[in-house]
Amino acid sequence: MRAATDIGGTFTDLVYVDNEGRVGTAKCHTTPPNFEKGVIDVIAKAEINPRDFETFSHGTTVIINALTERKGAKTALITTKGFRDVLEIARGNRPDLFNVRYEKPVSFVPRYLRREVEERLNNKGEVITPLKTEQISEIIEYFKKEGVEAIAVSYLHSYANPIHEQQTVEIIKSLWPEIAVTASHEVTREWREYERTSTAVLNSYVKPTAASYIDRLEKELQALDAGGNRYIMQSNGGTTTFEQCKVTPINMIESGPVAGIIGSIVLGEAIGEKNVIAFDIGGTTAKCSLVDNGEIKVSTDHKIEKTELTAGYPVKVPVVDIVEIGNGGGSIAWIDDAGSLKVGPKSAGAVPGPIAYDKGGTEPTATDANLVAGRLSVKNFDNAVDMDKVTGGIEEKIARHFNMSVDEAALGIIRIANSNMLNALKLISVRRGYDPRDFALVAFGGGGPMHAPALAVELGIKKVIVPVAASVFAAWGMLMTDLRSDFIMTIIKGLDNSVLELLNNEWSKLEKQAMEQYRAQAIPDEKVSFLRFADMRYFGQEHTVKVGVPGGLWDEQAMAKAKESFHNNHEKQFTFKLEDAPIEIVNLHLTAFGTVTKPRMYSIERDPASAEAALKEVRPVLYEGHGWIETDVYDRDKLKGGAQIKGPAIVEEVSVSTIMYPGQNLTVDQFGNLIINTGV
């Protein structure tokens, strides 16, 4: 069998698929700070034998948690003389020029741990000033006295020639073998001095944390005698080995969320929906991403902690384009200083969790509100739910302030949460120039199916797809993911026939580098495939557009295709194109896939009459604009292919409730997915 686990802020999920394509799932509470314990717990709960694993894939929030909670290593920086303050100078950019509350991001490396070395390359990678190696020895002694735990090395123009960074790392390792060290060229060969330095620093900051966590997880799996190859989900939409993640852990920054998007692509292709919006609501956050014609958007312009008050910290590695907000099942409802109701971004998490968890939580959450509104059943909780505590919490914290009933307060919490999620969906679609009516909404996570049908109506989306194993769908997506590595390098040249030989040489070098990496991971050559992209711009522009370009040996015809693709993409993104203007190529981007065997999707038994047998109860449910309605509740496990249900209705699983509104209807497809016609 193939198994995958995904650590979220509240729950740790597991999906396993046998050789026939049958899916099994399990879910346990996340166990911070010892996250590996949650993985072992969920394997035990699933009652499967780890020795039967053919592959084990893993997604984790360990890296992003270490960054946002500032629990990484004490990190130092070695940089080119004159560039000590690049992390603080940054680009002088502000999210809002007129926001008087703007706060400048605080560097992850304090100034006293940023040291300069005499060396200099020009933008062509030619040595102007040789590296003064004796200065590095002095710096290392200083760092030892200061108790440094990790070092980042970032020199000017090392993207063009990493020779000085390589020499520096060799010296550091000879003088201090146990220290964690990252050279900027190891994580990105793309230009932008500040962004490249920031990425190297962040990678070093989390490197000891990542190595420790992966080693602990590996040890636990070995203790279970787990079989098969082991992979970790990356932010670029692919997986990589445990060992590679210890080298560049920054590539795991969005490890878990990305897997659900890959799963949405695979599911969409299987059922004939190439345009989908992936929508994932967990216990802590809501995440969404748009898939246009089966393709995800990958960018190296990712930033963490970017808000209206701060520019955040750039991470110059490939990350799938995701909009994420602090709204999930555990999001706390609260009253702000102006007396308005808010939901999130603070979450009750797994501990103490919502009031309904009975673990000491006293703040009402979205989960508590959905329970009061009848959308969730107390029967599906792991613990005995004290409804008096739940209603009392909403009464005390919310209802009393507005002089309203508990029912009205619960519905108000749901409406505010929906409004927040609607804004996120608009950011990924309408704000990017896409009409959401042209897409289907794939809803997953513990809360996605509960909120998606209402949000789809607001956006004019006709179809909502609730996949099998919706609450653990991100883990399922990992099983459908190939190994992936991205190789990016800056090479600024005018795009004309005179650079054909140069470009062919550089593409060849990138492909050779990729092949060497996969051979080291025992991936056969025939399993490796490439996609090429290029960041291009009109001469004189600052911004670039990423376009797909031809593979193989470039000739005049291939270059003409690349130019045509750029013109079309530029027009789509910026509404105009300049067909007679000269074009400049800025970055070469090679994506290398190592194909792995994936489980096939399992077709379920067909029985259109199964809805009648799946009806488990009728209970009152509170709907916006309709009030309390006696609603049919169905057991999803008993629904067969072809079954049809008319709303209002609820389809329940142990960890997910799918809410259908009046006027909506549902059909179960051949794979067991719930296909909801929203009625718009």
C-alpha positions as CSV (number, residue, x, y, z in Angstrom):
1,M,0.0,0.0,0.0
2,R,0.9,3.7,-0.3
3,A,0.4,6.0,2.6
4,A,0.7,9.7,3.2
5,T,0.4,11.9,6.3
6,D,-0.2,15.6,6.6
7,I,0.4,17.6,9.8
8,G,-2.0,20.6,10.1
9,G,-2.4,23.2,12.9
10,T,-5.1,21.1,14.6
11,F,-5.2,17.6,13.1
12,T,-2.7,15.2,11.6
13,D,-4.2,13.3,8.7
14,L,-3.4,9.9,7.1
15,V,-4.6,8.4,3.8
16,Y,-3.6,5.0,2.5
17,V,-4.5,3.4,-0.8
18,D,-4.2,-0.3,-1.6
19,N,-3.2,-1.7,-5.0
20,E,-6.8,-1.8,-6.0
21,G,-7.3,1.9,-5.4
22,R,-9.4,1.5,-2.3
23,V,-8.9,4.4,0.1
24,G,-8.6,4.3,3.9
25,T,-8.2,7.3,6.2
26,A,-7.5,8.3,9.8
27,K,-7.3,11.5,11.7
28,C,-5.6,12.4,15.1
29,H,-4.9,15.6,17.0
30,T,-1.6,17.3,16.1
31,T,1.0,17.0,18.9
32,P,3.2,20.1,19.1
33,P,6.1,20.4,19.7
34,N,6.7,16.6,19.1
35,F,4.9,16.5,15.7
36,E,6.3,13.1,14.8
37,K,4.2,11.6,17.7
38,G,1.0,12.7,15.8
39,V,2.3,10.8,12.8
40,I,2.8,7.6,14.7
41,D,-0.5,8.1,16.5
42,V,-2.4,8.3,13.3
43,I,-0.7,5.3,11.8
44,A,-1.7,3.3,14.9
45,K,-5.3,4.6,14.7
46,A,-5.6,3.5,11.1
47,E,-4.7,0.0,12.1
48,I,-2.4,-0.6,9.2
49,N,1.0,-2.3,9.1
50,P,3.8,0.1,8.2
51,R,5.8,-2.9,6.9
52,D,3.4,-2.9,3.9
53,F,4.3,0.6,2.8
54,E,5.5,0.8,-0.7
55,T,5.9,4.6,-0.4
56,F,5.4,7.0,2.5
57,S,4.8,10.7,1.8
58,H,4.7,13.4,4.3
59,G,3.6,17.0,4.6
60,T,4.4,19.2,7.5
61,T,3.9,22.7,9.0
62,V,7.2,22.4,11.0
63,I,9.1,24.8,8.8
64,I,6.5,27.6,8.6
65,N,5.8,27.2,12.4
66,A,9.5,27.6,13.2
67,L,9.5,30.8,11.1
68,T,6.3,32.4,12.4
69,E,6.9,31.4,16.0
70,R,10.6,32.5,15.8
71,K,11.8,29.1,17.1
72,G,14.6,28.5,14.7
73,A,18.4,28.5,15.2
74,K,20.6,31.4,16.2
75,T,21.7,32.4,12.7
76,A,24.6,34.5,11.5
77,L,25.3,35.9,8.0
78,I,28.6,36.3,6.0
79,T,28.3,38.6,3.1
80,T,30.3,40.8,0.7
81,K,32.0,43.9,2.2
82,G,29.6,46.8,2.0
83,F,26.4,44.7,2.1
84,R,26.1,44.0,5.8
85,D,22.7,45.8,6.1
86,V,21.0,44.4,3.0
87,L,18.4,42.6,5.2
88,E,17.4,45.8,6.8
89,I,17.6,48.1,3.8
90,A,15.6,45.6,1.8
91,R,13.8,47.4,-1.1
92,G,12.4,50.2,1.0
93,N,9.0,48.9,-0.1
94,R,5.8,49.4,1.9
95,P,2.5,47.5,1.3
96,D,0.7,50.8,1.7
97,L,2.6,54.1,1.2
98,F,0.2,56.1,3.3
99,N,-0.3,53.6,6.2
100,V,1.1,55.3,9.3
101,R,1.0,52.0,11.2
102,Y,3.6,50.5,8.9
103,E,6.2,48.4,10.8
104,K,9.5,47.6,9.2
105,P,10.3,43.8,9.4
106,V,12.9,42.9,12.0
107,S,15.8,40.9,10.5
108,F,16.1,37.3,11.5
109,V,19.9,38.0,11.9
110,P,20.8,40.8,14.4
111,R,23.4,43.2,13.1
112,Y,26.2,42.0,15.4
113,L,25.9,38.6,13.8
114,R,26.3,39.9,10.2
115,R,29.9,40.0,9.2
116,E,31.6,41.2,5.9
117,V,34.3,39.6,3.8
118,E,36.4,41.3,1.1
119,E,35.5,39.7,-2.2
120,R,33.8,40.9,-5.4
121,L,32.4,39.5,-8.6
122,N,30.7,41.5,-11.4
123,N,27.3,40.6,-12.8
124,K,29.0,38.3,-15.4
125,G,30.5,36.2,-12.6
126,E,34.0,37.5,-13.3
127,V,36.3,37.9,-10.2
128,I,37.1,41.5,-9.5
129,T,38.5,41.1,-5.9
130,P,39.7,37.6,-4.8
131,L,38.2,36.1,-1.6
132,K,40.2,37.0,1.5
133,T,40.1,33.5,3.1
134,E,41.9,34.5,6.2
135,Q,39.0,36.8,7.2
136,I,36.6,33.8,7.3
137,S,38.7,32.1,10.0
138,E,38.4,35.2,12.2
139,I,34.7,35.4,11.6
140,I,34.2,31.7,12.5
141,E,36.0,32.2,15.8
142,Y,33.7,35.2,16.6
143,F,30.6,33.2,15.8
144,K,31.7,30.3,18.0
145,K,32.1,32.7,20.9
146,E,28.6,34.1,20.3
147,G,26.9,30.7,20.3
148,V,25.8,30.7,16.7
149,E,23.9,27.6,15.6
150,A,23.6,28.2,11.8
151,I,25.4,30.3,9.2
152,A,24.2,31.8,5.9
153,V,26.6,32.8,3.2
154,S,25.4,35.3,0.5
155,Y,27.8,37.1,-1.8
156,L,27.1,39.7,-4.5
157,H,26.5,38.1,-7.9
158,S,27.1,34.6,-6.7
159,Y,24.1,33.6,-8.8
160,A,26.3,34.1,-11.8
161,N,29.4,32.3,-10.3
162,P,29.2,30.6,-6.9
163,I,33.0,30.0,-6.6
164,H,33.5,32.3,-3.6
165,E,30.5,30.9,-1.8
166,Q,31.8,27.4,-2.4
167,Q,35.2,28.3,-1.1
168,T,33.7,29.9,2.0
169,V,31.5,26.9,2.8
170,E,34.6,24.6,2.4
171,I,36.5,26.6,5.0
172,I,33.5,26.8,7.4
173,K,33.1,23.0,7.3
174,S,36.8,22.4,7.8
175,L,36.8,24.7,10.8
176,W,33.4,23.9,12.3
177,P,32.0,20.6,10.8
178,E,28.9,20.4,13.0
179,I,27.5,23.9,12.1
180,A,24.5,24.2,9.8
181,V,25.5,26.3,6.8
182,T,23.7,27.5,3.7
183,A,25.2,29.2,0.7
184,S,22.7,31.3,-1.3
185,H,23.5,29.5,-4.6
186,E,22.4,26.2,-3.0
187,V,18.8,27.5,-2.6
188,T,18.5,29.8,-5.7
189,R,20.6,30.9,-8.7
190,E,18.2,33.7,-9.3
191,W,19.3,37.4,-9.1
192,R,17.9,40.0,-6.6
193,E,20.5,40.5,-3.8
194,Y,18.1,41.1,-1.0
195,E,15.6,38.3,-1.8
196,R,18.4,35.8,-2.3
197,T,20.1,36.7,1.0
198,S,16.8,36.5,2.8
199,T,16.1,33.1,1.4
200,A,19.6,31.8,2.4
201,V,19.1,33.2,5.9
202,L,15.7,31.7,6.4
203,N,17.0,28.3,5.1
204,S,19.8,28.3,7.7
205,Y,17.4,29.5,10.4
206,V,15.2,26.4,10.0
207,K,17.9,23.9,8.9
208,P,18.7,22.5,12.4
209,T,14.9,22.3,13.2
210,A,14.2,20.5,10.0
211,A,17.1,18.0,10.4
212,S,16.1,17.3,14.0
213,Y,12.4,16.7,13.1
214,I,13.2,14.5,10.0
215,D,15.7,12.5,12.0
216,R,13.1,11.9,14.8
217,L,10.4,11.0,12.3
218,E,12.8,8.6,10.5
219,K,13.8,7.0,13.8
220,E,10.1,6.5,14.7
221,L,9.4,4.9,11.3
222,Q,12.4,2.7,11.6
223,A,11.2,1.5,15.0
224,L,7.9,0.5,13.3
225,D,10.0,-1.3,10.6
226,A,8.2,0.8,8.0
227,G,8.9,-0.2,4.4
228,G,9.1,1.7,1.1
229,N,10.7,4.9,-0.1
230,R,10.0,8.1,2.0
231,Y,9.2,11.5,0.5
232,I,8.3,14.9,1.8
233,M,6.0,17.4,0.0
234,Q,7.5,20.6,-1.2
235,S,6.1,24.0,-1.9
236,N,6.6,23.7,-5.6
237,G,4.0,21.0,-6.0
238,G,6.3,18.0,-6.0
239,T,8.0,15.7,-3.5
240,T,11.6,15.1,-2.6
241,T,13.6,12.8,-0.4
242,F,14.0,13.1,3.4
243,E,17.8,13.8,2.9
244,Q,17.3,16.6,0.3
245,C,14.8,18.3,2.7
246,K,17.6,18.5,5.3
247,V,19.7,20.5,2.8
248,T,17.0,22.9,1.6
249,P,14.2,22.8,4.1
250,I,12.9,26.2,3.0
251,N,11.3,24.3,0.1
252,M,8.9,22.9,2.7
253,I,7.5,26.2,3.7
254,E,4.0,25.5,2.2
255,S,4.4,21.7,2.3
256,G,0.9,20.6,3.4
257,P,-1.4,23.1,1.6
258,V,0.2,22.5,-1.8
259,A,-0.6,18.8,-1.8
260,G,-4.4,19.4,-1.8
261,I,-4.0,21.6,-4.9
262,I,-2.1,18.8,-6.7
263,G,-4.9,16.4,-5.6
264,S,-7.5,18.8,-7.1
265,I,-5.7,18.8,-10.4
266,V,-5.6,15.0,-10.6
267,L,-9.3,14.7,-9.5
268,G,-10.3,17.4,-12.0
269,E,-8.6,15.6,-14.9
270,A,-10.3,12.3,-13.9
271,I,-13.8,13.8,-14.0
272,G,-13.3,16.2,-16.9
273,E,-12.9,19.5,-15.0
274,K,-9.6,21.2,-16.0
275,N,-10.6,24.6,-14.5
276,V,-10.9,24.3,-10.7
277,I,-10.5,26.3,-7.6
278,A,-9.0,24.2,-4.8
279,F,-10.6,25.3,-1.4
280,D,-9.2,23.8,1.8
281,I,-10.6,24.7,5.2
282,G,-8.8,23.2,8.2
283,G,-8.8,23.8,11.9
284,T,-6.7,26.9,11.7
285,T,-6.7,28.3,8.2
286,A,-8.6,28.5,4.9
287,K,-6.5,28.1,1.7
288,C,-7.4,28.4,-1.9
289,S,-5.6,28.2,-5.3
290,L,-6.7,28.5,-8.9
291,V,-6.0,25.8,-11.5
292,D,-6.3,27.1,-15.1
293,N,-6.6,24.4,-17.7
294,G,-4.9,21.9,-15.5
295,E,-1.9,24.1,-14.7
296,I,-1.0,25.5,-11.3
297,K,0.7,28.9,-10.9
298,V,4.2,28.7,-9.4
299,S,6.1,31.8,-8.4
300,T,9.5,32.6,-6.8
301,D,8.0,35.8,-5.3
302,H,6.6,34.3,-2.2
303,K,6.6,36.2,1.1
304,I,5.9,35.1,4.6
305,E,4.1,37.4,7.1
306,K,3.2,40.0,4.5
307,T,0.3,42.1,5.7
308,E,-1.1,45.6,5.3
309,L,1.4,46.6,8.0
310,T,4.6,44.9,6.9
311,A,6.3,43.9,3.7
312,G,7.1,40.5,5.1
313,Y,10.1,38.3,4.3
314,P,10.8,37.2,0.7
315,V,11.5,33.5,0.0
316,K,13.0,33.2,-3.5
317,V,12.1,29.5,-4.1
318,P,9.3,28.1,-6.2
319,V,6.0,28.1,-4.3
320,V,2.5,27.3,-5.7
321,D,0.3,30.4,-5.7
322,I,-1.9,30.1,-2.6
323,V,-4.1,32.6,-0.8
324,E,-4.3,31.7,2.9
325,I,-6.2,33.4,5.7
326,G,-6.6,32.7,9.4
327,N,-10.1,31.2,9.3
328,G,-10.8,27.6,10.1
329,G,-12.9,25.5,12.4
330,G,-10.9,26.5,15.4
331,S,-11.0,30.3,14.5
332,I,-12.0,32.3,17.6
333,A,-15.0,34.6,17.4
334,W,-14.3,37.9,19.3
335,I,-15.4,41.5,19.6
336,D,-12.9,44.2,18.5
337,D,-12.4,47.6,20.1
338,A,-15.1,49.1,17.8
339,G,-17.6,46.6,19.0
340,S,-17.7,44.6,15.8
341,L,-17.8,40.8,15.5
342,K,-14.6,39.2,14.1
343,V,-13.7,35.6,13.4
344,G,-10.0,34.7,13.4
345,P,-7.2,34.9,12.7
346,K,-6.4,33.6,16.2
347,S,-7.2,29.9,16.5
348,A,-8.0,27.7,19.5
349,G,-5.9,25.0,17.6
350,A,-5.9,21.4,18.9
351,V,-5.3,22.4,22.5
352,P,-7.4,23.7,24.1
353,G,-9.5,23.7,20.9
354,P,-13.1,24.8,20.5
355,I,-15.4,24.7,23.6
356,A,-17.0,21.5,22.1
357,Y,-13.6,19.6,22.5
358,D,-14.0,19.9,26.3
359,K,-10.2,20.5,26.7
360,G,-10.4,23.7,28.6
361,G,-11.3,26.0,25.7
362,T,-13.6,28.9,26.7
363,E,-13.5,31.0,23.5
364,P,-16.3,30.3,21.0
365,T,-15.1,29.2,17.6
366,A,-16.6,28.6,14.1
367,T,-16.9,24.9,15.0
368,D,-19.0,25.7,18.1
369,A,-21.2,28.0,16.0
370,N,-21.8,25.3,13.4
371,L,-22.7,22.8,16.2
372,V,-25.3,25.2,17.6
373,A,-26.7,25.8,14.1
374,G,-27.2,22.0,13.7
375,R,-24.7,21.7,10.9
376,L,-22.5,19.4,13.0
377,S,-23.6,16.5,15.1
378,V,-22.4,15.8,18.6
379,K,-22.3,12.1,17.6
380,N,-19.3,12.8,15.4
381,F,-17.0,14.2,18.1
382,D,-14.4,12.0,19.8
383,N,-15.6,13.3,23.2
384,A,-18.9,13.8,24.9
385,V,-20.0,17.3,23.9
386,D,-21.4,19.5,26.7
387,M,-23.9,21.7,24.7
388,D,-24.6,23.8,27.7
389,K,-20.9,24.9,27.8
390,V,-21.0,25.6,24.0
391,T,-24.2,27.7,24.1
392,G,-23.0,29.3,27.3
393,G,-19.7,30.4,25.7
394,I,-21.4,31.9,22.7
395,E,-24.0,33.6,25.0
396,E,-21.3,35.1,27.3
397,K,-18.8,36.2,24.7
398,I,-20.9,37.2,21.7
399,A,-24.7,37.1,22.1
400,R,-24.9,39.2,25.2
401,H,-22.8,42.0,23.6
402,F,-25.3,42.3,20.7
403,N,-28.4,41.6,22.8
404,M,-29.3,38.7,20.6
405,S,-30.1,35.0,20.9
406,V,-27.5,32.3,20.9
407,D,-28.9,31.1,17.5
408,E,-28.5,34.5,16.0
409,A,-25.0,34.9,17.4
410,A,-24.0,31.5,16.0
411,L,-25.3,32.4,12.5
412,G,-23.5,35.7,12.8
413,I,-20.2,33.9,13.4
414,I,-20.8,31.6,10.4
415,R,-21.6,34.6,8.2
416,I,-18.5,36.5,9.2
417,A,-16.3,33.4,8.6
418,N,-18.0,33.0,5.2
419,S,-17.3,36.6,4.3
420,N,-13.6,36.2,5.2
421,M,-13.4,33.1,3.0
422,L,-15.2,34.8,0.2
423,N,-12.6,37.5,0.1
424,A,-9.9,34.9,-0.2
425,L,-11.6,33.2,-3.1
426,K,-12.0,36.6,-4.9
427,L,-8.3,37.3,-4.4
428,I,-7.3,34.1,-6.2
429,S,-9.8,34.6,-9.0
430,V,-11.5,37.9,-9.7
431,R,-8.4,39.9,-8.6
432,R,-6.2,37.9,-11.0
433,G,-8.5,38.5,-14.0
434,Y,-10.4,35.1,-13.8
435,D,-14.2,34.7,-13.8
436,P,-15.0,32.2,-11.0
437,R,-18.1,31.2,-13.0
438,D,-15.7,29.4,-15.4
439,F,-14.5,27.1,-12.6
440,A,-15.6,24.3,-10.4
441,L,-14.9,24.5,-6.7
442,V,-13.2,21.5,-5.1
443,A,-13.9,21.7,-1.4
444,F,-11.9,19.7,1.1
445,G,-10.5,19.8,4.6
446,G,-12.6,19.4,7.7
447,G,-14.6,22.6,6.9
448,G,-14.5,23.0,3.2
449,P,-17.6,21.0,2.3
450,M,-19.5,22.8,5.0
451,H,-18.9,26.3,3.7
452,A,-18.3,25.8,0.0
453,P,-21.9,25.5,-1.3
454,A,-22.9,28.9,0.2
455,L,-19.7,30.6,-1.1
456,A,-20.2,29.1,-4.6
457,V,-23.6,30.8,-4.8
458,E,-22.0,34.1,-3.9
459,L,-19.4,33.7,-6.7
460,G,-21.8,32.3,-9.3
461,I,-20.0,28.9,-9.4
462,K,-22.3,26.2,-10.7
463,K,-20.5,23.1,-9.4
464,V,-19.0,22.1,-6.1
465,I,-17.0,18.9,-5.9
466,V,-16.5,17.2,-2.5
467,P,-13.9,14.4,-3.0
468,V,-13.6,11.1,-1.3
469,A,-11.7,11.4,2.0
470,A,-12.3,15.1,1.9
471,S,-11.1,15.8,5.4
472,V,-7.7,14.3,4.6
473,F,-7.6,15.2,0.9
474,A,-4.2,17.0,1.1
475,A,-2.7,13.7,2.2
476,W,-4.4,11.9,-0.7
477,G,-2.9,14.6,-3.0
478,M,0.6,13.6,-1.9
479,L,0.1,10.1,-3.2
480,M,-0.6,11.6,-6.6
481,T,2.5,13.7,-6.7
482,D,5.7,13.1,-8.6
483,L,9.2,14.0,-7.4
484,R,9.9,17.6,-8.5
485,S,13.0,19.9,-8.5
486,D,13.3,23.4,-9.9
487,F,16.5,24.8,-11.3
488,I,16.5,28.5,-11.9
489,M,19.3,30.7,-13.0
490,T,19.5,34.4,-14.1
491,I,20.9,35.1,-17.5
492,I,20.0,38.5,-18.8
493,K,20.2,38.6,-22.6
494,G,18.3,40.1,-25.5
495,L,16.2,37.4,-27.1
496,D,17.6,37.1,-30.7
497,N,19.4,34.5,-32.8
498,S,22.8,35.5,-31.5
499,V,22.2,33.9,-28.1
500,L,20.9,30.5,-29.4
501,E,24.1,28.7,-28.7
502,L,24.4,30.3,-25.2
503,L,20.9,29.4,-24.3
504,N,21.3,25.8,-25.5
505,N,24.4,25.4,-23.4
506,E,22.7,26.8,-20.3
507,W,19.6,24.6,-20.7
508,S,21.9,21.6,-21.2
509,K,23.8,22.4,-17.9
510,L,20.5,22.7,-16.0
511,E,19.3,19.3,-17.3
512,K,22.6,17.7,-16.5
513,Q,22.4,19.0,-12.9
514,A,18.9,17.6,-12.6
515,M,19.8,14.2,-13.9
516,E,22.7,14.0,-11.5
517,Q,20.4,14.8,-8.6
518,Y,17.9,12.1,-9.5
519,R,20.5,9.5,-10.2
520,A,21.8,10.1,-6.7
521,Q,18.2,9.4,-5.5
522,A,18.2,6.1,-7.6
523,I,15.6,7.4,-10.0
524,P,16.0,5.8,-13.5
525,D,16.8,8.1,-16.3
526,E,13.6,7.1,-18.2
527,K,11.5,8.2,-15.2
528,V,12.9,11.8,-15.5
529,S,11.2,14.4,-17.6
530,F,11.6,18.2,-18.0
531,L,9.5,21.3,-18.5
532,R,11.1,24.6,-19.4
533,F,10.0,28.1,-18.5
534,A,11.5,31.5,-19.0
535,D,11.1,34.8,-17.2
536,M,10.9,37.4,-20.0
537,R,10.2,41.1,-20.4
538,Y,10.2,43.9,-22.9
539,F,13.5,45.7,-23.0
540,G,13.4,48.5,-20.4
541,Q,10.8,46.9,-18.2
542,E,11.4,45.9,-14.6
543,H,8.8,43.2,-14.2
544,T,8.8,39.8,-16.0
545,V,6.3,37.3,-17.2
546,K,6.9,33.6,-16.8
547,V,6.1,31.6,-19.9
548,G,6.4,28.0,-21.0
549,V,9.0,27.6,-23.7
550,P,10.0,24.7,-26.0
551,G,12.2,21.8,-24.9
552,G,15.1,20.3,-26.8
553,L,17.6,22.1,-28.9
554,W,16.5,25.6,-29.7
555,D,16.6,27.0,-33.2
556,E,15.0,30.0,-34.8
557,Q,11.6,28.3,-34.9
558,A,11.7,27.5,-31.1
559,M,12.7,31.1,-30.3
560,A,9.8,32.4,-32.4
561,K,7.5,30.2,-30.4
562,A,8.9,31.5,-27.1
563,K,8.4,35.1,-28.3
564,E,4.8,34.4,-29.3
565,S,4.1,32.8,-26.0
566,F,5.5,35.8,-24.2
567,H,3.5,38.3,-26.2
568,N,0.2,36.4,-25.5
569,N,1.0,35.9,-21.7
570,H,2.0,39.6,-21.3
571,E,-1.3,40.7,-22.9
572,K,-3.3,38.3,-20.6
573,Q,-1.6,39.6,-17.5
574,F,-1.2,43.3,-18.3
575,T,-3.9,43.8,-21.0
576,F,-1.4,44.8,-23.8
577,K,1.5,43.5,-25.9
578,L,4.2,45.2,-28.0
579,E,4.9,42.9,-30.8
580,D,7.6,45.0,-32.4
581,A,9.4,45.8,-29.2
582,P,12.7,43.9,-28.4
583,I,12.4,41.1,-25.8
584,E,14.8,40.3,-23.0
585,I,15.2,37.0,-21.3
586,V,16.0,37.2,-17.5
587,N,15.7,33.8,-15.9
588,L,15.8,30.2,-17.2
589,H,13.6,27.9,-15.2
590,L,13.9,24.1,-15.6
591,T,11.3,21.9,-13.8
592,A,12.5,18.3,-13.5
593,F,10.0,15.5,-12.6
594,G,10.9,12.1,-11.3
595,T,7.8,10.0,-12.1
596,V,6.7,7.7,-9.4
597,T,4.0,5.0,-9.5
598,K,0.6,6.4,-8.4
599,P,-2.5,4.5,-7.1
600,R,-5.4,4.4,-9.5
601,M,-8.8,5.8,-8.6
602,Y,-11.2,3.2,-7.5
603,S,-14.7,3.0,-9.0
604,I,-17.4,2.3,-6.5
605,E,-20.6,0.2,-6.8
606,R,-23.5,1.9,-8.6
607,D,-26.9,2.0,-6.9
608,P,-29.1,5.1,-7.6
609,A,-31.5,3.9,-4.9
610,S,-28.9,4.0,-2.1
611,A,-29.9,7.4,-0.9
612,E,-32.9,6.0,0.8
613,A,-30.9,3.5,2.8
614,A,-28.3,6.2,3.6
615,L,-30.8,8.5,5.4
616,K,-29.8,8.4,9.0
617,E,-31.9,11.1,10.7
618,V,-33.9,14.3,10.3
619,R,-32.8,17.2,12.4
620,P,-33.4,21.0,12.5
621,V,-30.6,23.1,10.8
622,L,-30.3,26.8,10.8
623,Y,-29.8,28.4,7.3
624,E,-29.1,32.0,6.4
625,G,-32.3,33.6,5.0
626,H,-34.4,30.5,5.8
627,G,-34.3,30.0,9.5
628,W,-34.6,26.6,11.1
629,I,-35.5,23.8,8.6
630,E,-36.1,20.1,9.2
631,T,-33.2,18.6,7.2
632,D,-32.5,15.1,6.0
633,V,-29.1,13.8,7.1
634,Y,-27.3,11.1,5.1
635,D,-24.5,8.7,5.9
636,R,-21.9,9.2,3.1
637,D,-20.4,5.7,3.6
638,K,-23.8,4.2,2.5
639,L,-24.1,6.3,-0.7
640,K,-23.4,4.5,-3.9
641,G,-22.7,5.7,-7.4
642,G,-25.7,7.5,-9.1
643,A,-27.4,8.4,-5.8
644,Q,-29.1,11.7,-5.9
645,I,-30.1,14.0,-3.0
646,K,-32.1,17.3,-3.0
647,G,-31.4,20.1,-0.6
648,P,-31.7,21.2,2.0
649,A,-29.7,18.2,3.2
650,I,-26.5,17.2,5.0
651,V,-24.2,14.4,4.0
652,E,-22.1,13.3,7.0
653,E,-18.8,11.6,7.5
654,V,-17.1,11.2,10.8
655,S,-14.9,14.2,10.3
656,V,-16.8,16.2,7.5
657,S,-20.3,17.5,7.0
658,T,-21.4,18.6,3.5
659,I,-24.2,21.2,3.8
660,M,-26.6,21.6,0.9
661,Y,-28.9,24.6,0.8
662,P,-32.6,24.7,-0.4
663,G,-32.6,24.6,-4.2
664,Q,-29.3,22.7,-4.5
665,N,-28.9,19.0,-5.4
666,L,-26.2,16.4,-5.3
667,T,-25.1,13.4,-7.3
668,V,-22.6,10.7,-6.4
669,D,-20.2,10.0,-9.3
670,Q,-18.5,6.8,-10.2
671,F,-15.6,7.4,-7.9
672,G,-17.7,8.4,-4.9
673,N,-17.2,12.1,-5.2
674,L,-20.2,14.3,-4.3
675,I,-21.0,16.6,-7.2
676,I,-23.2,19.5,-6.0
677,N,-25.3,21.6,-8.4
678,T,-25.5,24.9,-6.6
679,G,-28.6,26.2,-8.4
680,V,-27.0,29.4,-9.8
